Amino acid sequence: MKIVKLTLESIQEITSSLLKRSPSQYTQYEDTVNEILKNIRENSDKALFEYTAKFDGFTLTPENIRVTKEEIEEAYSKLDKEYIDVIRQAASNIRDFHKKQLRNSWFETKPDGSLLGMKITAIEKLGVYVPGGKAAYPSSVLMNIIPAKVAGVDRIIMCTPPGKTGVVDPGTLVAADIAGADEIYRAGGAQAIGAMAFGTESIPKVDKITGPGNIFVALAKKAVYGFVSIDSIAGPSEVMVLADETANPKYVAADLLSQAEHDELASAILVTTDEKLADKVNEEIENFLKTLSRAAIIRKSLDNYGYILIASDLGEAIATVNSIASEHLEILTKNPFETMSKVRNAGAIFLGEYSSEPLGDYFAGPNHILPTNGTARFFSPVNVDDFIKKSSVIYYSKEALERDHKAIELFAQNEGLTAHANSIAVRFE
């Protein structure tokens, strides 16, 4: 990995490099995506079936587009029982964590007869996109569906691409069943996003779409935002490790590599105050790469977006953490809890040497769908609030309005909205 001494210029250069990985930078694919979405909107199932034949090599029909209960039962038989038990335990942890995020409607009454409040309502229909093939991750199925179920979403529709024989990844099906998906359809790519956004004869229109995907899926989600809500435009995975001289270089190296193996655009960054640690981490990385199965991908990821940043002190290191605003942040310092109190920008924070990032990916319970590309400065992980709506509730008695009507009329008149003022005044003529 490249070892760089921290300066204002080096941080600006690294941040600029990382932002180039954003899906928003891949404008050359937008015309293709927009054409697919236009076709889906105009021709519904016909277009969806044609794209599935073209891209997935499977012939869809109205009769086979939906995954059956028998197929889900068969998927269970294809998985090891111990693995199914692990999926169930992870689902239980995720469910318990997200239940703590639930909030209730509230109402406040006053002696003058007025009532103000907030009505919490879950969205009605959610569309979850799940990649297929080598990118099938049952853990992401759990992270998308379970918070929505906890929030009270009525109907959860899942789309995932079929293989050439129409078979859907068994791990995806089992995770979807355990999490509580109501309907599963064989559809992938930008065309599946269009189907859920606009509706077809076979796939219902939803209110929101969540879930990861390739660049075409990401750009399709961006394009349909406004017709439906979306979770985010997710970029490649990233991890930042903040470490001092007390950190174990072997653990640091292993954790950096755990994200670098995702793909060649993944980012792994170590920020440290100790130059000796930096050298030892590089040595450990080389040792691990001799045995890891995805070493070729990891090397390209580290060559492109891997950095070891040397800070003059912990304060400068923390400022760098806040500037880059990484998706995952591990804190391996003498007092990680104290260090965490100074961190403002991170998607998920992992404290201490026994809280490595994969713990959050699979099992602990907090959501692993996190803000990327510096958006942790203003976005949060997926949570129960992503699947609810808040409606303001206002009730005034005649007596309550009479007390305030002149003030409201004055406000409206000064904005030049005389009909607004009249709507209030007419009640007291």
C-alpha positions in Angstrom: 0.0 0.0 0.0 1.1 3.6 -0.7 2.4 5.3 2.5 1.6 9.0 2.4 2.4 11.7 5.0 -0.7 13.8 5.7 -0.9 17.3 4.2 -3.8 19.4 3.1 -2.8 18.6 -0.5 -2.6 14.8 0.0 -6.0 14.7 1.6 -7.6 16.7 -1.2 -5.9 14.5 -3.8 -7.1 11.3 -2.0 -10.6 12.5 -1.5 -10.9 13.5 -5.2 -9.6 10.1 -6.2 -12.2 8.3 -4.0 -15.1 10.4 -5.4 -14.3 9.2 -8.9 -15.7 5.8 -7.9 -19.2 7.3 -7.4 -21.9 5.9 -9.7 -22.7 9.5 -10.6 -19.3 9.7 -12.5 -20.3 6.9 -14.9 -22.5 9.1 -17.2 -21.6 7.1 -20.3 -24.1 4.5 -19.2 -27.0 6.9 -18.5 -28.4 6.8 -22.1 -28.5 3.0 -22.0 -30.3 3.0 -18.6 -32.7 5.7 -19.7 -33.6 3.7 -22.8 -34.3 0.6 -20.7 -36.5 2.5 -18.3 -38.4 4.2 -21.1 -39.0 0.8 -22.7 -40.2 -0.7 -19.5 -42.5 2.2 -18.8 -44.1 2.0 -22.3 -44.1 -1.8 -22.9 -44.2 -3.3 -19.4 -43.9 -7.1 -19.3 -43.1 -7.3 -23.0 -39.9 -5.2 -22.5 -39.0 -6.9 -19.2 -39.2 -10.3 -20.8 -37.1 -9.2 -23.7 -34.4 -7.8 -21.5 -34.3 -10.9 -19.3 -33.8 -13.1 -22.4 -31.1 -10.7 -23.7 -29.1 -10.2 -20.5 -29.9 -13.3 -18.4 -30.5 -15.9 -21.1 -33.8 -17.0 -19.6 -37.3 -16.9 -21.2 -39.7 -15.3 -18.8 -43.5 -15.7 -19.0 -46.3 -14.4 -16.8 -46.6 -17.9 -15.4 -42.9 -18.4 -14.3 -41.8 -14.8 -13.3 -42.8 -15.3 -9.7 -40.8 -17.7 -7.5 -43.1 -20.4 -6.1 -43.3 -21.7 -2.5 -42.1 -25.1 -3.8 -38.9 -23.4 -5.1 -38.3 -21.8 -1.8 -38.8 -25.1 0.0 -36.3 -26.7 -2.4 -33.8 -23.9 -1.7 -33.7 -25.0 2.0 -32.8 -28.5 0.9 -29.8 -27.2 -1.0 -28.2 -25.4 1.9 -26.3 -26.8 4.9 -28.5 -26.9 8.0 -25.8 -25.2 10.0 -25.7 -22.3 7.5 -29.5 -21.9 7.7 -29.2 -21.7 11.5 -26.6 -19.0 11.1 -28.9 -17.0 8.8 -31.7 -17.4 11.4 -29.5 -16.1 14.2 -28.2 -13.2 12.2 -31.8 -12.4 11.3 -32.8 -12.4 15.0 -29.9 -10.1 15.9 -30.9 -7.7 13.1 -34.5 -7.7 14.1 -33.7 -7.1 17.8 -31.5 -4.1 16.9 -34.0 -2.5 14.6 -36.9 -2.9 17.0 -35.1 -0.4 19.3 -35.4 2.2 16.5 -39.2 2.1 16.4 -41.0 5.3 17.3 -44.7 6.0 18.0 -47.1 8.6 16.8 -47.5 11.4 19.4 -50.2 14.0 20.1 -50.1 17.0 22.4 -53.3 18.7 23.6 -53.5 22.2 25.1 -56.0 23.9 27.4 -57.3 26.1 24.6 -58.6 23.0 22.7 -55.7 22.8 20.1 -54.0 19.5 19.3 -50.7 19.0 17.5 -48.9 15.8 16.7 -47.1 13.5 14.4 -48.7 10.4 12.9 -46.2 7.6 12.0 -47.2 5.4 9.1 -45.2 2.7 7.4 -45.0 2.8 3.6 -47.3 0.4 1.9 -45.1 -1.4 -0.7 -41.4 -1.8 -0.7 -39.3 -3.1 -3.6 -36.0 -4.8 -2.7 -33.4 -5.4 -5.4 -31.0 -8.3 -4.8 -28.1 -9.0 -7.2 -27.6 -12.5 -8.6 -24.8 -14.8 -9.7 -21.4 -14.2 -8.0 -22.8 -11.0 -6.4 -25.6 -12.8 -4.4 -25.3 -11.9 -0.8 -28.0 -13.3 1.6 -26.8 -10.9 4.3 -28.0 -7.9 2.2 -31.4 -9.6 1.8 -31.7 -9.6 5.6 -30.5 -6.0 6.0 -33.1 -4.7 3.5 -36.2 -6.7 4.4 -36.0 -7.0 8.2 -36.0 -3.3 9.1 -39.0 -2.8 6.7 -40.8 -5.6 8.4 -40.1 -4.1 11.8 -41.4 -0.8 10.5 -44.7 -2.4 9.5 -44.4 -2.3 5.7 -47.5 -4.2 4.3 -46.0 -5.7 1.2 -42.4 -6.5 0.3 -41.6 -7.3 -3.3 -38.2 -8.7 -4.1 -36.6 -8.8 -7.6 -33.5 -10.8 -8.3 -32.0 -12.0 -11.7 -32.4 -15.7 -12.7 -29.7 -17.9 -14.0 -29.9 -19.3 -17.5 -32.2 -22.1 -16.3 -34.3 -19.7 -14.3 -33.0 -20.9 -10.9 -32.5 -18.2 -8.2 -29.6 -18.5 -5.8 -30.8 -20.7 -2.9 -29.1 -18.6 -0.2 -31.0 -15.6 -1.5 -34.3 -17.4 -1.4 -33.8 -18.8 2.1 -32.7 -15.4 3.5 -35.7 -13.8 1.8 -38.1 -16.3 3.4 -36.6 -16.0 6.8 -36.6 -12.2 6.6 -40.3 -12.1 5.5 -40.4 -11.2 1.8 -44.0 -11.4 0.5 -43.3 -11.9 -3.2 -40.1 -12.8 -5.2 -39.8 -12.2 -8.9 -37.2 -13.3 -11.4 -36.0 -10.0 -12.8 -32.7 -8.2 -12.7 -30.8 -5.2 -13.8 -32.1 -1.7 -14.7 -35.2 -3.4 -16.1 -36.2 -4.7 -12.7 -35.8 -1.3 -11.1 -38.0 0.1 -13.9 -40.6 -2.6 -13.3 -40.8 -1.8 -9.6 -40.8 1.9 -10.1 -43.5 2.0 -12.8 -45.3 -1.3 -12.4 -45.9 -3.9 -15.1 -48.6 -6.5 -15.7 -46.6 -9.0 -13.5 -44.7 -6.8 -11.0 -46.6 -4.2 -8.9 -45.4 -0.6 -8.6 -43.8 0.1 -5.2 -43.3 3.2 -3.1 -39.6 2.7 -2.4 -36.7 0.7 -3.8 -33.8 -0.4 -1.7 -30.8 -2.8 -2.3 -27.4 -2.9 -4.0 -26.5 -3.6 -7.6 -24.1 -2.9 -10.4 -23.6 0.5 -12.1 -26.8 0.0 -14.3 -28.9 -0.7 -11.2 -27.4 2.3 -9.4 -28.0 4.6 -12.3 -31.6 3.2 -12.7 -32.3 3.9 -9.1 -31.0 7.4 -9.5 -33.2 7.9 -12.6 -36.5 6.7 -11.0 -36.1 8.8 -7.8 -39.1 11.0 -7.7 -41.4 8.3 -9.1 -40.5 6.3 -6.0 -38.2 6.8 -3.1 -34.8 5.0 -2.9 -32.3 4.2 -0.2 -29.2 5.7 -1.8 -26.9 5.6 -4.8 -24.4 3.3 -3.3 -20.8 3.3 -4.4 -18.0 0.7 -4.0 -17.2 -0.5 -0.5 -14.7 1.3 1.7 -13.0 0.8 5.1 -10.9 3.2 7.1 -8.8 2.0 10.1 -7.7 4.6 12.7 -4.8 3.1 14.7 -2.1 4.1 17.0 1.0 2.3 18.2 -1.1 -0.1 20.4 -2.8 -1.7 17.4 -1.9 -5.2 16.2 -0.6 -4.9 12.6 -1.8 -8.4 11.7 -5.4 -7.5 12.7 -5.2 -4.1 10.8 -3.9 -5.8 7.7 -6.6 -8.5 7.8 -9.3 -5.9 8.2 -8.1 -3.7 5.4 -8.1 -6.7 3.1 -11.6 -7.8 4.1 -12.9 -4.8 2.2 -10.4 -4.7 -0.6 -11.5 -8.1 -1.8 -15.0 -6.8 -2.7 -13.9 -5.4 -6.1 -11.2 -3.4 -7.8 -12.9 -0.1 -6.9 -13.1 -0.9 -3.2 -11.1 1.4 -0.9 -9.0 0.5 2.1 -7.3 3.2 4.1 -5.2 3.1 7.3 -4.7 6.4 9.2 -2.0 6.0 11.9 0.2 8.1 14.1 2.9 5.3 14.1 5.3 4.9 11.1 6.5 1.6 12.5 2.9 0.2 12.5 2.6 1.4 8.8 5.6 -0.7 7.8 4.5 -3.8 9.7 1.0 -3.6 8.2 2.4 -3.6 4.7 4.5 -6.7 5.6 1.4 -8.5 7.0 -0.6 -7.6 3.8 2.0 -9.2 1.7 1.9 -12.3 3.9 -1.9 -12.6 3.6 -1.9 -12.1 -0.1 0.1 -15.3 -0.6 -2.9 -17.4 0.6 -6.1 -15.3 -0.1 -8.3 -16.6 -2.9 -9.1 -13.1 -4.3 -5.6 -11.8 -4.1 -5.6 -10.5 -7.7 -8.7 -8.3 -7.0 -7.2 -7.2 -3.7 -3.9 -6.1 -5.3 -5.7 -4.0 -7.9 -7.9 -2.4 -5.2 -5.0 -1.5 -3.1 -3.0 -0.2 -6.0 -5.8 2.1 -7.0 -7.5 3.1 -3.7 -5.3 1.7 -0.9 -3.5 4.2 1.3 -1.6 4.3 4.6 -1.7 7.9 5.9 0.8 9.0 8.5 -0.6 11.7 10.9 1.5 13.8 13.2 -0.8 13.2 16.1 -4.2 11.7 16.9 -6.0 15.0 16.4 -4.8 15.2 12.8 -5.8 11.6 12.3 -9.3 12.2 13.6 -9.6 15.3 11.4 -8.7 13.1 8.4 -11.3 10.5 9.4 -14.0 13.2 9.5 -12.8 14.6 6.2 -13.0 11.3 4.3 -16.2 10.2 6.1 -15.8 6.5 5.3 -18.5 3.9 5.1 -16.8 1.7 7.7 -14.5 3.0 10.4 -12.5 0.8 12.8 -10.9 2.5 15.8 -7.9 0.6 17.1 -6.4 3.0 19.6 -5.5 2.9 23.3 -8.9 4.3 24.3 -11.3 3.7 21.3 -14.3 5.0 23.2 -12.7 8.3 23.9 -11.5 8.5 20.3 -15.0 7.7 19.0 -16.4 10.7 20.9 -14.5 13.0 18.5 -15.6 11.3 15.3 -18.4 13.1 13.4 -18.5 11.3 10.1 -18.7 7.6 9.6 -21.3 5.1 8.4 -20.6 2.4 11.0 -18.0 2.6 13.8 -16.2 -0.6 15.1 -14.4 -0.2 18.4 -11.5 -2.3 19.6 -9.5 -5.2 18.1 -12.3 -7.8 18.5 -14.9 -5.7 16.5 -13.7 -6.2 12.9 -15.8 -5.0 10.1 -17.3 -8.4 9.0 -19.0 -8.6 12.4 -21.2 -5.8 11.1 -21.6 -7.2 7.7 -23.1 -10.4 8.9 -24.1 -10.8 12.5 -24.1 -8.1 15.1 -27.4 -6.5 14.2 -26.8 -2.9 13.0 -27.5 -2.4 9.3 -24.6 -2.9 6.8 -26.2 -0.8 4.2 -24.2 2.3 4.8 -23.4 5.7 3.2 -20.5 5.6 0.8 -18.3 8.2 -1.1 -18.2 10.7 1.7 -22.0 10.8 2.1 -21.6 9.8 5.8 -21.3 13.5 6.4 -25.1 13.8 5.9 -26.5 10.3 5.4 -27.2 7.5 7.9 -27.2 3.7 7.7 -30.5 2.1 6.5 -32.8 2.0 9.5 -36.5 1.7 10.5 -37.1 5.4 9.7 -36.3 4.7 6.0 -39.6 2.7 5.8 -42.0 5.1 7.5 -43.6 8.4 6.7 -44.4 11.1 9.2 -47.6 13.1 8.8 -48.2 16.3 10.8 -51.5 16.5 12.6 -53.1 19.8 13.4 -56.5 20.5 15.2 -57.6 23.9 16.5 -60.9 24.7 18.2 -62.7 28.0 17.3 -61.4 29.5 20.5 -57.8 28.5 19.8 -57.9 29.9 16.3 -59.6 33.1 17.4 -56.7 33.9 19.7 -54.2 33.6 16.7 -56.2 34.5 13.6 -55.0 38.1 13.3 -51.4 37.1 13.6 -51.8 34.5 10.8 -53.7 37.0 8.6 -50.9 39.5 9.0 -48.2 37.0 8.1 -50.1 36.0 5.0 -50.8 39.6 3.9 -47.1 40.5 4.2 -46.3 37.6 1.9 -48.8 38.9 -0.6 -51.0 35.8 -0.2 -54.4 37.4 0.3 -56.4 34.2 -0.3 -54.4 32.6 2.6 -55.4 35.5 4.8 -59.0 35.3 3.7 -59.2 31.6 4.5 -58.6 32.5 8.1 -60.5 35.8 8.3 -63.7 34.5 6.8 -64.2 32.4 9.9 -64.5 35.5 12.1 -66.5 37.9 10.0 
